[in-house]
Amino acid sequence: MGGVKKSALARLSAFVLVISVVLAVAAGTAAQERATVTVWGWEYQKKVVDAILPLFTRRNPSITVDWKIMAPQQVRQNMLLAFSSGAGAPDVFGAESAWLPQLLAVGGATDVTERARPYVSKFNRFKWQDVTVNGRIFGMPWDSGPVALYYRRDVLEKAGLPSDPEQVAKLFATWNEYAQLARKIHTATGAYMFAHARANNDARDFEKLAWQRGAGYFDEQGRVILDTRKDNVEVLTFLAQFWKDDLAQDTEPWTPAWYKGFTDGSVATHFGAVWMGGFLRTWIAADAAGKWGVVPLPAWAPGGVRTSNDGGSNLVVSAQSKVKDAAWALVEFVTANREAQVTAWRAMDSFPSLDEAYSSPFARLGDPYFGGQAYRQVFVDLVKQIPAWYYTKDYPEANSVMAQEIVNVALGRKTPEQAIRDAASEIRRRTGRP
């Protein structure tokens, strides 16, 4: 009898011990999984993440997101400082595609190649170039900026031209046809074809049209191609002709005078990214509801590419992060989860880089601001045509040089050929690139 009691007591003690160990392990694991992920990004990005944070939290209740808002250029500058000093970086940061290569060149991002590889075929192909260095992946594409032609329906109608998107897409089938109609529209309505600053040009319009042609500053090997691709001279010559013929409104981007052109119909068109649609509707020209439409860009040759890209951002895990698994969980969910991407698209008009998000009915939803047109579908149909573009870490230098040379052309100081040649020479001098 005593032996039986001892045996039972031993079994009970062993059971209690096992339970204690299991609970201790579980508690320890839970403690390890709890993490606060710090993120640096601008206000718009925070609003995008805020829209999907409830979805993320339900799936990852042990992860807290702590966001620090700063302007895009502040993110860039502060990340460069943190990477250079080896301390002070957040776990995750948002980065514009234009300057992300600068940060990656410093070496402060986490290599996520193996984690990202399963997603490569699921995103816009051109976006991977932004986060890839020597075949290794250091971030995830987040949003894209496909470009189309915004046009004023009322201005075209006043000029005796059709305003229905299907007809306008045929009307402006090529840039040559677009240019030929510019004088007719200006004579009939007084409207300029588009706004393009002379003295304070940021080179963005040049870049959009060069990108459409697969040209630009650098090739895949990082060599300067500005003066070796005739496309670049042809783009600048095309833009300069509108100044020469007084068919481009001389207003500086992101100024009251520039905004006024979108509101009062003094500009007939704008070649802009998908995000411009939300800007027009909500604050630049909110009173112009029903007056705008969207069609593909004119092609440079019949049947050619009818889009480009402007803008777009990515999410990156910092190499300094001490909670890399939790940081990756956030980055992965925000960028690669269809429900998250569609939710952000609906809430903030953040155009996804994730291809499978485009099947959402939201893309086909008519928008009263654009006369009932399902304008987002235009960009969905175009995004897969976007050619590759190679920013490199020296894009800021190239953009600065080119902007000044465009001003020289606008003010009659140089021909487009001279400006392109001089810009290429100066970019080589500053960067040491061939």
C-alpha positions in Angstrom: 0.0 0.0 0.0 2.8 2.4 0.9 4.6 1.5 -2.3 1.4 2.4 -4.3 1.1 5.8 -2.6 4.8 6.5 -3.2 4.4 5.6 -6.9 1.3 7.8 -7.3 3.1 10.6 -5.5 6.1 10.2 -7.8 3.9 10.3 -10.9 2.1 13.4 -9.7 5.4 15.2 -8.9 6.7 14.3 -12.4 3.5 15.6 -14.0 3.7 18.9 -12.0 7.3 19.2 -13.1 6.5 18.7 -16.7 3.7 21.2 -16.6 5.9 23.7 -14.9 8.6 23.3 -17.6 6.0 23.6 -20.4 4.6 26.8 -18.8 8.0 28.2 -18.3 9.0 27.5 -21.9 5.8 29.0 -23.1 6.2 32.1 -21.0 9.7 32.5 -22.2 8.7 32.1 -25.8 5.9 34.6 -25.4 8.4 37.0 -23.8 10.8 36.6 -26.7 8.0 37.1 -29.3 6.9 40.4 -27.8 8.6 43.2 -29.6 8.2 46.9 -30.4 9.2 47.7 -34.0 10.3 51.3 -34.5 9.6 52.8 -37.9 10.7 56.0 -39.6 8.6 57.4 -42.4 6.5 60.3 -43.5 3.0 61.2 -42.5 1.3 59.7 -45.6 3.1 56.4 -45.0 2.0 56.3 -41.4 -1.6 56.8 -42.5 -1.3 53.9 -44.9 0.1 51.7 -42.2 -2.5 52.9 -39.7 -5.3 51.8 -42.1 -4.0 48.2 -42.0 -2.6 48.0 -38.5 -5.7 46.4 -37.0 -5.3 43.5 -39.6 -1.6 43.2 -38.7 -2.2 43.3 -34.9 -4.9 40.6 -35.1 -2.3 38.3 -36.7 0.7 39.5 -34.6 -0.7 40.5 -31.2 2.8 40.4 -29.6 4.2 43.1 -32.0 3.8 46.8 -31.3 4.5 49.4 -33.9 6.1 52.7 -32.8 6.2 55.3 -35.6 8.3 58.4 -35.9 7.0 60.8 -38.5 9.5 62.9 -40.5 9.6 64.3 -44.0 11.1 62.0 -46.7 14.3 64.0 -47.0 14.7 63.9 -43.2 14.3 60.1 -43.3 17.1 60.0 -45.9 19.4 62.3 -44.0 18.9 60.7 -40.7 19.3 57.2 -42.0 22.5 58.2 -43.7 23.8 59.5 -40.4 22.6 56.4 -38.5 24.2 54.0 -41.0 27.4 56.0 -41.1 27.8 56.1 -37.3 26.6 52.5 -36.8 23.9 53.5 -34.3 20.6 55.2 -33.9 18.7 53.6 -36.8 15.1 52.4 -36.4 14.0 48.8 -37.0 12.2 49.6 -40.3 12.2 52.7 -42.5 10.2 53.8 -45.6 12.3 54.9 -48.5 11.6 56.6 -51.8 12.9 54.6 -54.8 14.9 57.7 -56.0 17.2 57.8 -53.0 17.1 54.3 -51.6 20.2 53.2 -53.6 22.2 55.9 -51.7 21.3 54.2 -48.4 21.9 50.7 -49.7 25.4 51.8 -50.8 26.3 52.6 -47.2 25.5 49.0 -46.2 23.0 49.6 -43.4 20.1 47.5 -44.6 19.3 43.9 -43.8 19.7 41.3 -46.6 16.3 39.7 -47.0 17.0 37.8 -50.2 15.8 34.4 -49.0 12.7 35.8 -47.3 11.8 37.9 -50.3 12.6 35.5 -53.1 9.2 33.7 -53.0 7.6 37.1 -53.8 9.7 38.2 -56.7 7.2 37.0 -59.4 4.3 38.6 -57.5 5.3 42.3 -57.7 5.9 44.8 -60.5 9.0 43.6 -62.1 10.6 47.0 -62.5 10.4 47.7 -58.7 12.9 45.0 -57.7 15.7 47.1 -59.2 15.1 49.7 -56.5 15.9 47.3 -53.6 18.5 45.0 -55.2 22.3 45.3 -55.0 24.6 42.8 -56.7 21.7 40.3 -56.9 20.8 40.5 -53.2 17.5 42.0 -52.0 17.5 44.6 -49.2 13.9 45.6 -49.0 10.3 45.1 -50.3 8.5 47.2 -52.9 5.5 49.0 -51.4 3.8 51.3 -53.9 4.3 52.2 -57.5 3.8 55.4 -59.6 2.7 54.4 -63.1 2.2 57.5 -65.3 -0.7 58.4 -67.6 -2.1 61.5 -69.2 -4.6 63.6 -67.2 -6.7 65.8 -69.4 -9.4 68.5 -69.0 -12.7 67.3 -70.6 -14.1 70.8 -70.7 -11.0 72.2 -72.4 -11.1 69.6 -75.1 -14.8 70.1 -75.7 -14.3 73.8 -76.0 -11.7 73.2 -78.7 -14.2 71.0 -80.6 -12.5 67.8 -79.7 -13.9 64.6 -78.1 -13.7 64.2 -74.3 -14.6 60.6 -73.8 -11.6 58.6 -72.5 -11.7 56.0 -75.3 -11.7 58.7 -78.0 -9.1 60.8 -76.3 -6.7 57.8 -76.0 -6.9 57.5 -79.8 -6.7 61.3 -80.3 -3.4 61.4 -78.4 -2.1 58.0 -79.6 1.4 59.4 -80.2 3.4 62.4 -78.9 3.5 63.7 -82.5 -0.3 63.8 -82.6 -0.3 65.4 -79.1 2.0 68.2 -80.3 0.0 68.8 -83.5 -3.2 69.4 -81.4 -1.5 71.7 -78.9 -1.7 74.8 -81.1 -5.4 74.1 -82.0 -6.3 73.7 -78.3 -4.4 76.9 -77.3 -5.9 78.9 -80.1 -9.5 77.8 -79.3 -9.3 78.0 -75.5 -6.2 79.9 -74.4 -5.1 76.9 -72.4 -1.5 75.7 -72.4 -0.9 72.1 -73.2 0.9 71.5 -69.9 2.8 73.3 -67.2 6.6 73.3 -67.5 8.8 75.7 -65.5 11.6 77.5 -67.3 13.7 78.9 -64.4 13.0 76.4 -61.7 12.7 73.1 -63.5 13.1 69.9 -61.4 13.8 67.7 -64.5 10.9 65.4 -63.5 9.0 65.8 -66.8 12.2 65.0 -68.7 12.8 61.9 -66.6 9.2 60.7 -67.0 9.4 60.8 -70.8 12.9 59.5 -70.9 11.9 56.6 -68.6 9.0 55.9 -71.0 11.6 55.3 -73.7 13.8 53.1 -71.5 16.5 55.8 -71.5 17.6 58.1 -68.7 20.9 58.7 -66.9 22.4 55.2 -66.3 22.3 51.7 -67.6 22.2 48.4 -65.7 25.9 48.5 -65.3 25.8 52.0 -63.9 27.4 53.6 -66.9 26.3 57.1 -68.0 24.0 56.8 -71.0 22.6 60.3 -71.1 24.6 61.3 -74.2 24.8 57.8 -75.8 21.1 57.3 -76.2 19.6 59.6 -78.8 16.2 59.2 -77.0 17.3 61.7 -74.3 18.1 64.4 -76.9 14.8 63.7 -78.6 12.9 64.0 -75.3 14.5 67.3 -74.4 14.0 68.7 -77.9 10.3 67.7 -77.7 9.8 69.5 -74.4 11.8 72.6 -75.6 9.5 73.0 -78.6 6.6 73.7 -76.3 8.5 76.6 -74.7 9.5 77.9 -78.1 5.9 77.8 -79.4 4.6 79.3 -76.1 2.4 76.2 -75.5 3.8 75.3 -72.0 2.7 77.3 -69.0 5.7 78.6 -67.1 4.8 77.7 -63.5 6.9 76.1 -60.9 5.7 72.7 -59.6 4.0 72.7 -56.1 3.3 76.4 -56.0 0.0 78.3 -55.9 0.4 79.3 -59.6 0.9 75.7 -60.6 -2.2 74.6 -58.6 -4.3 77.3 -60.2 -3.7 75.8 -63.7 -5.3 72.6 -62.6 -8.3 74.4 -61.1 -9.1 77.0 -63.7 -8.5 75.0 -66.9 -5.5 77.1 -68.0 -3.6 73.8 -68.6 -5.2 71.2 -70.8 -3.2 68.1 -69.8 -0.7 66.8 -67.3 1.5 63.7 -67.6 1.5 62.5 -64.0 1.6 59.5 -61.8 -1.4 57.6 -60.3 -1.0 59.4 -57.0 -1.7 62.7 -58.8 -5.4 61.6 -59.1 -5.8 61.6 -55.3 -4.0 65.0 -55.1 -6.3 66.6 -57.6 -9.4 65.2 -56.1 -8.6 66.0 -52.5 -6.7 69.3 -52.4 -5.1 70.6 -55.6 -8.3 71.0 -57.6 -11.1 69.7 -55.5 -13.5 72.1 -57.1 -12.9 70.7 -60.6 -14.9 67.5 -60.1 -16.1 66.0 -63.3 -13.7 68.0 -65.5 -10.7 65.6 -65.5 -10.2 62.3 -67.4 -7.3 59.9 -67.7 -5.8 58.1 -70.7 -2.5 56.3 -71.4 0.4 58.5 -72.3 0.9 59.1 -76.0 3.5 56.7 -77.4 6.7 57.8 -79.0 5.9 55.5 -82.0 2.7 53.8 -83.0 2.2 50.7 -80.8 4.9 51.8 -78.4 5.0 51.9 -74.6 2.3 54.2 -73.2 3.4 54.7 -69.7 6.3 55.6 -67.4 6.8 55.8 -63.7 7.2 58.7 -61.2 7.7 58.1 -57.5 7.1 54.9 -55.5 8.5 53.7 -52.2 9.7 50.7 -50.4 10.0 49.2 -46.8 13.4 48.2 -45.5 14.6 46.4 -42.3 17.6 48.1 -40.8 20.7 46.1 -40.2 20.9 47.6 -36.7 17.5 46.2 -35.7 17.6 43.8 -32.7 14.1 42.5 -33.5 14.6 41.6 -37.2 12.0 38.8 -37.2 9.3 41.1 -35.9 10.5 43.9 -38.2 10.3 41.5 -41.2 6.8 40.4 -40.1 5.6 44.0 -40.4 7.4 44.6 -43.7 6.1 41.4 -45.2 2.5 42.0 -44.1 2.3 45.6 -45.2 3.8 44.9 -48.7 3.0 41.3 -49.6 -0.4 40.7 -48.1 -3.2 41.2 -50.6 -5.8 42.2 -48.0 -3.4 44.7 -46.5 -2.5 46.2 -49.9 -6.2 46.5 -51.0 -7.2 48.0 -47.6 -4.5 50.7 -48.0 -5.4 51.3 -51.6 -9.0 51.9 -50.6 -8.2 54.0 -47.5 -5.3 56.2 -48.9 -5.2 55.6 -52.7 -1.8 54.0 -52.2 -1.2 52.2 -55.5 0.1 48.7 -54.8 3.3 47.2 -56.2 1.7 43.8 -55.5 0.2 42.5 -58.7 -2.5 40.4 -57.1 -4.1 43.4 -55.5 -5.2 44.6 -59.0 -8.0 42.1 -59.1 -9.8 44.0 -56.4 -13.2 45.5 -57.5 -11.9 48.8 -56.2 -9.8 49.2 -59.4 -12.9 49.1 -61.5 -14.9 51.5 -59.3 -16.0 54.6 -61.2 -14.9 57.9 -59.6 -17.3 60.9 -59.8 -14.3 63.3 -59.7 -13.2 61.8 -63.0 -16.7 61.9 -64.6 -17.5 58.4 -63.4 -14.4 56.9 -65.1 -12.7 54.0 -63.4 -9.5 55.8 -63.7 -7.5 53.5 -61.4 -8.0 50.7 -63.9 -6.1 52.8 -66.5 -3.0 52.6 -64.3 -3.6 48.9 -63.6 -3.6 48.2 -67.3 -0.4 50.2 -67.8 1.8 49.2 -64.9 3.2 46.1 -66.4 4.5 48.0 -69.4 6.8 50.2 -67.3 10.4 49.9 -68.6 13.4 49.4 -66.2 15.1 52.5 -64.8 18.4 52.4 -62.9 18.6 55.1 -60.3 22.0 54.2 -58.7 23.3 56.0 -55.7 24.2 59.0 -57.9 20.7 59.8 -59.0 20.5 63.0 -56.9 23.7 64.3 -58.6 22.4 63.4 -62.0 19.0 65.0 -61.4 20.6 68.2 -60.1 22.9 68.5 -63.1 20.1 67.8 -65.6 17.7 70.3 -63.9 20.3 73.1 -64.5 20.9 72.1 -68.1 17.2 72.1 -68.8 17.0 75.6 -67.5 19.8 76.5 -69.9 17.7 75.2 -72.8 14.6 76.9 -71.5 16.3 80.3 -71.4 17.9 79.9 -74.8 21.5 79.5 -73.5 22.0 76.1 -75.0 20.5 73.7 -77.6 19.1 70.4 -76.3 22.1 68.6 -77.9 24.6 70.9 -76.0 22.7 70.5 -72.8 22.6 66.7 -72.9 26.3 66.6 -73.8 27.3 68.9 -71.1 25.1 67.2 -68.5 26.6 63.8 -69.3 30.1 65.2 -69.0 29.4 66.8 -65.6 27.8 63.7 -64.3 30.8 61.7 -65.2 33.1 64.2 -63.6 31.1 64.3 -60.3 30.5 60.5 -60.0 33.6 59.0 -61.7 31.3 56.8 -63.8 32.2 55.8 -67.4 
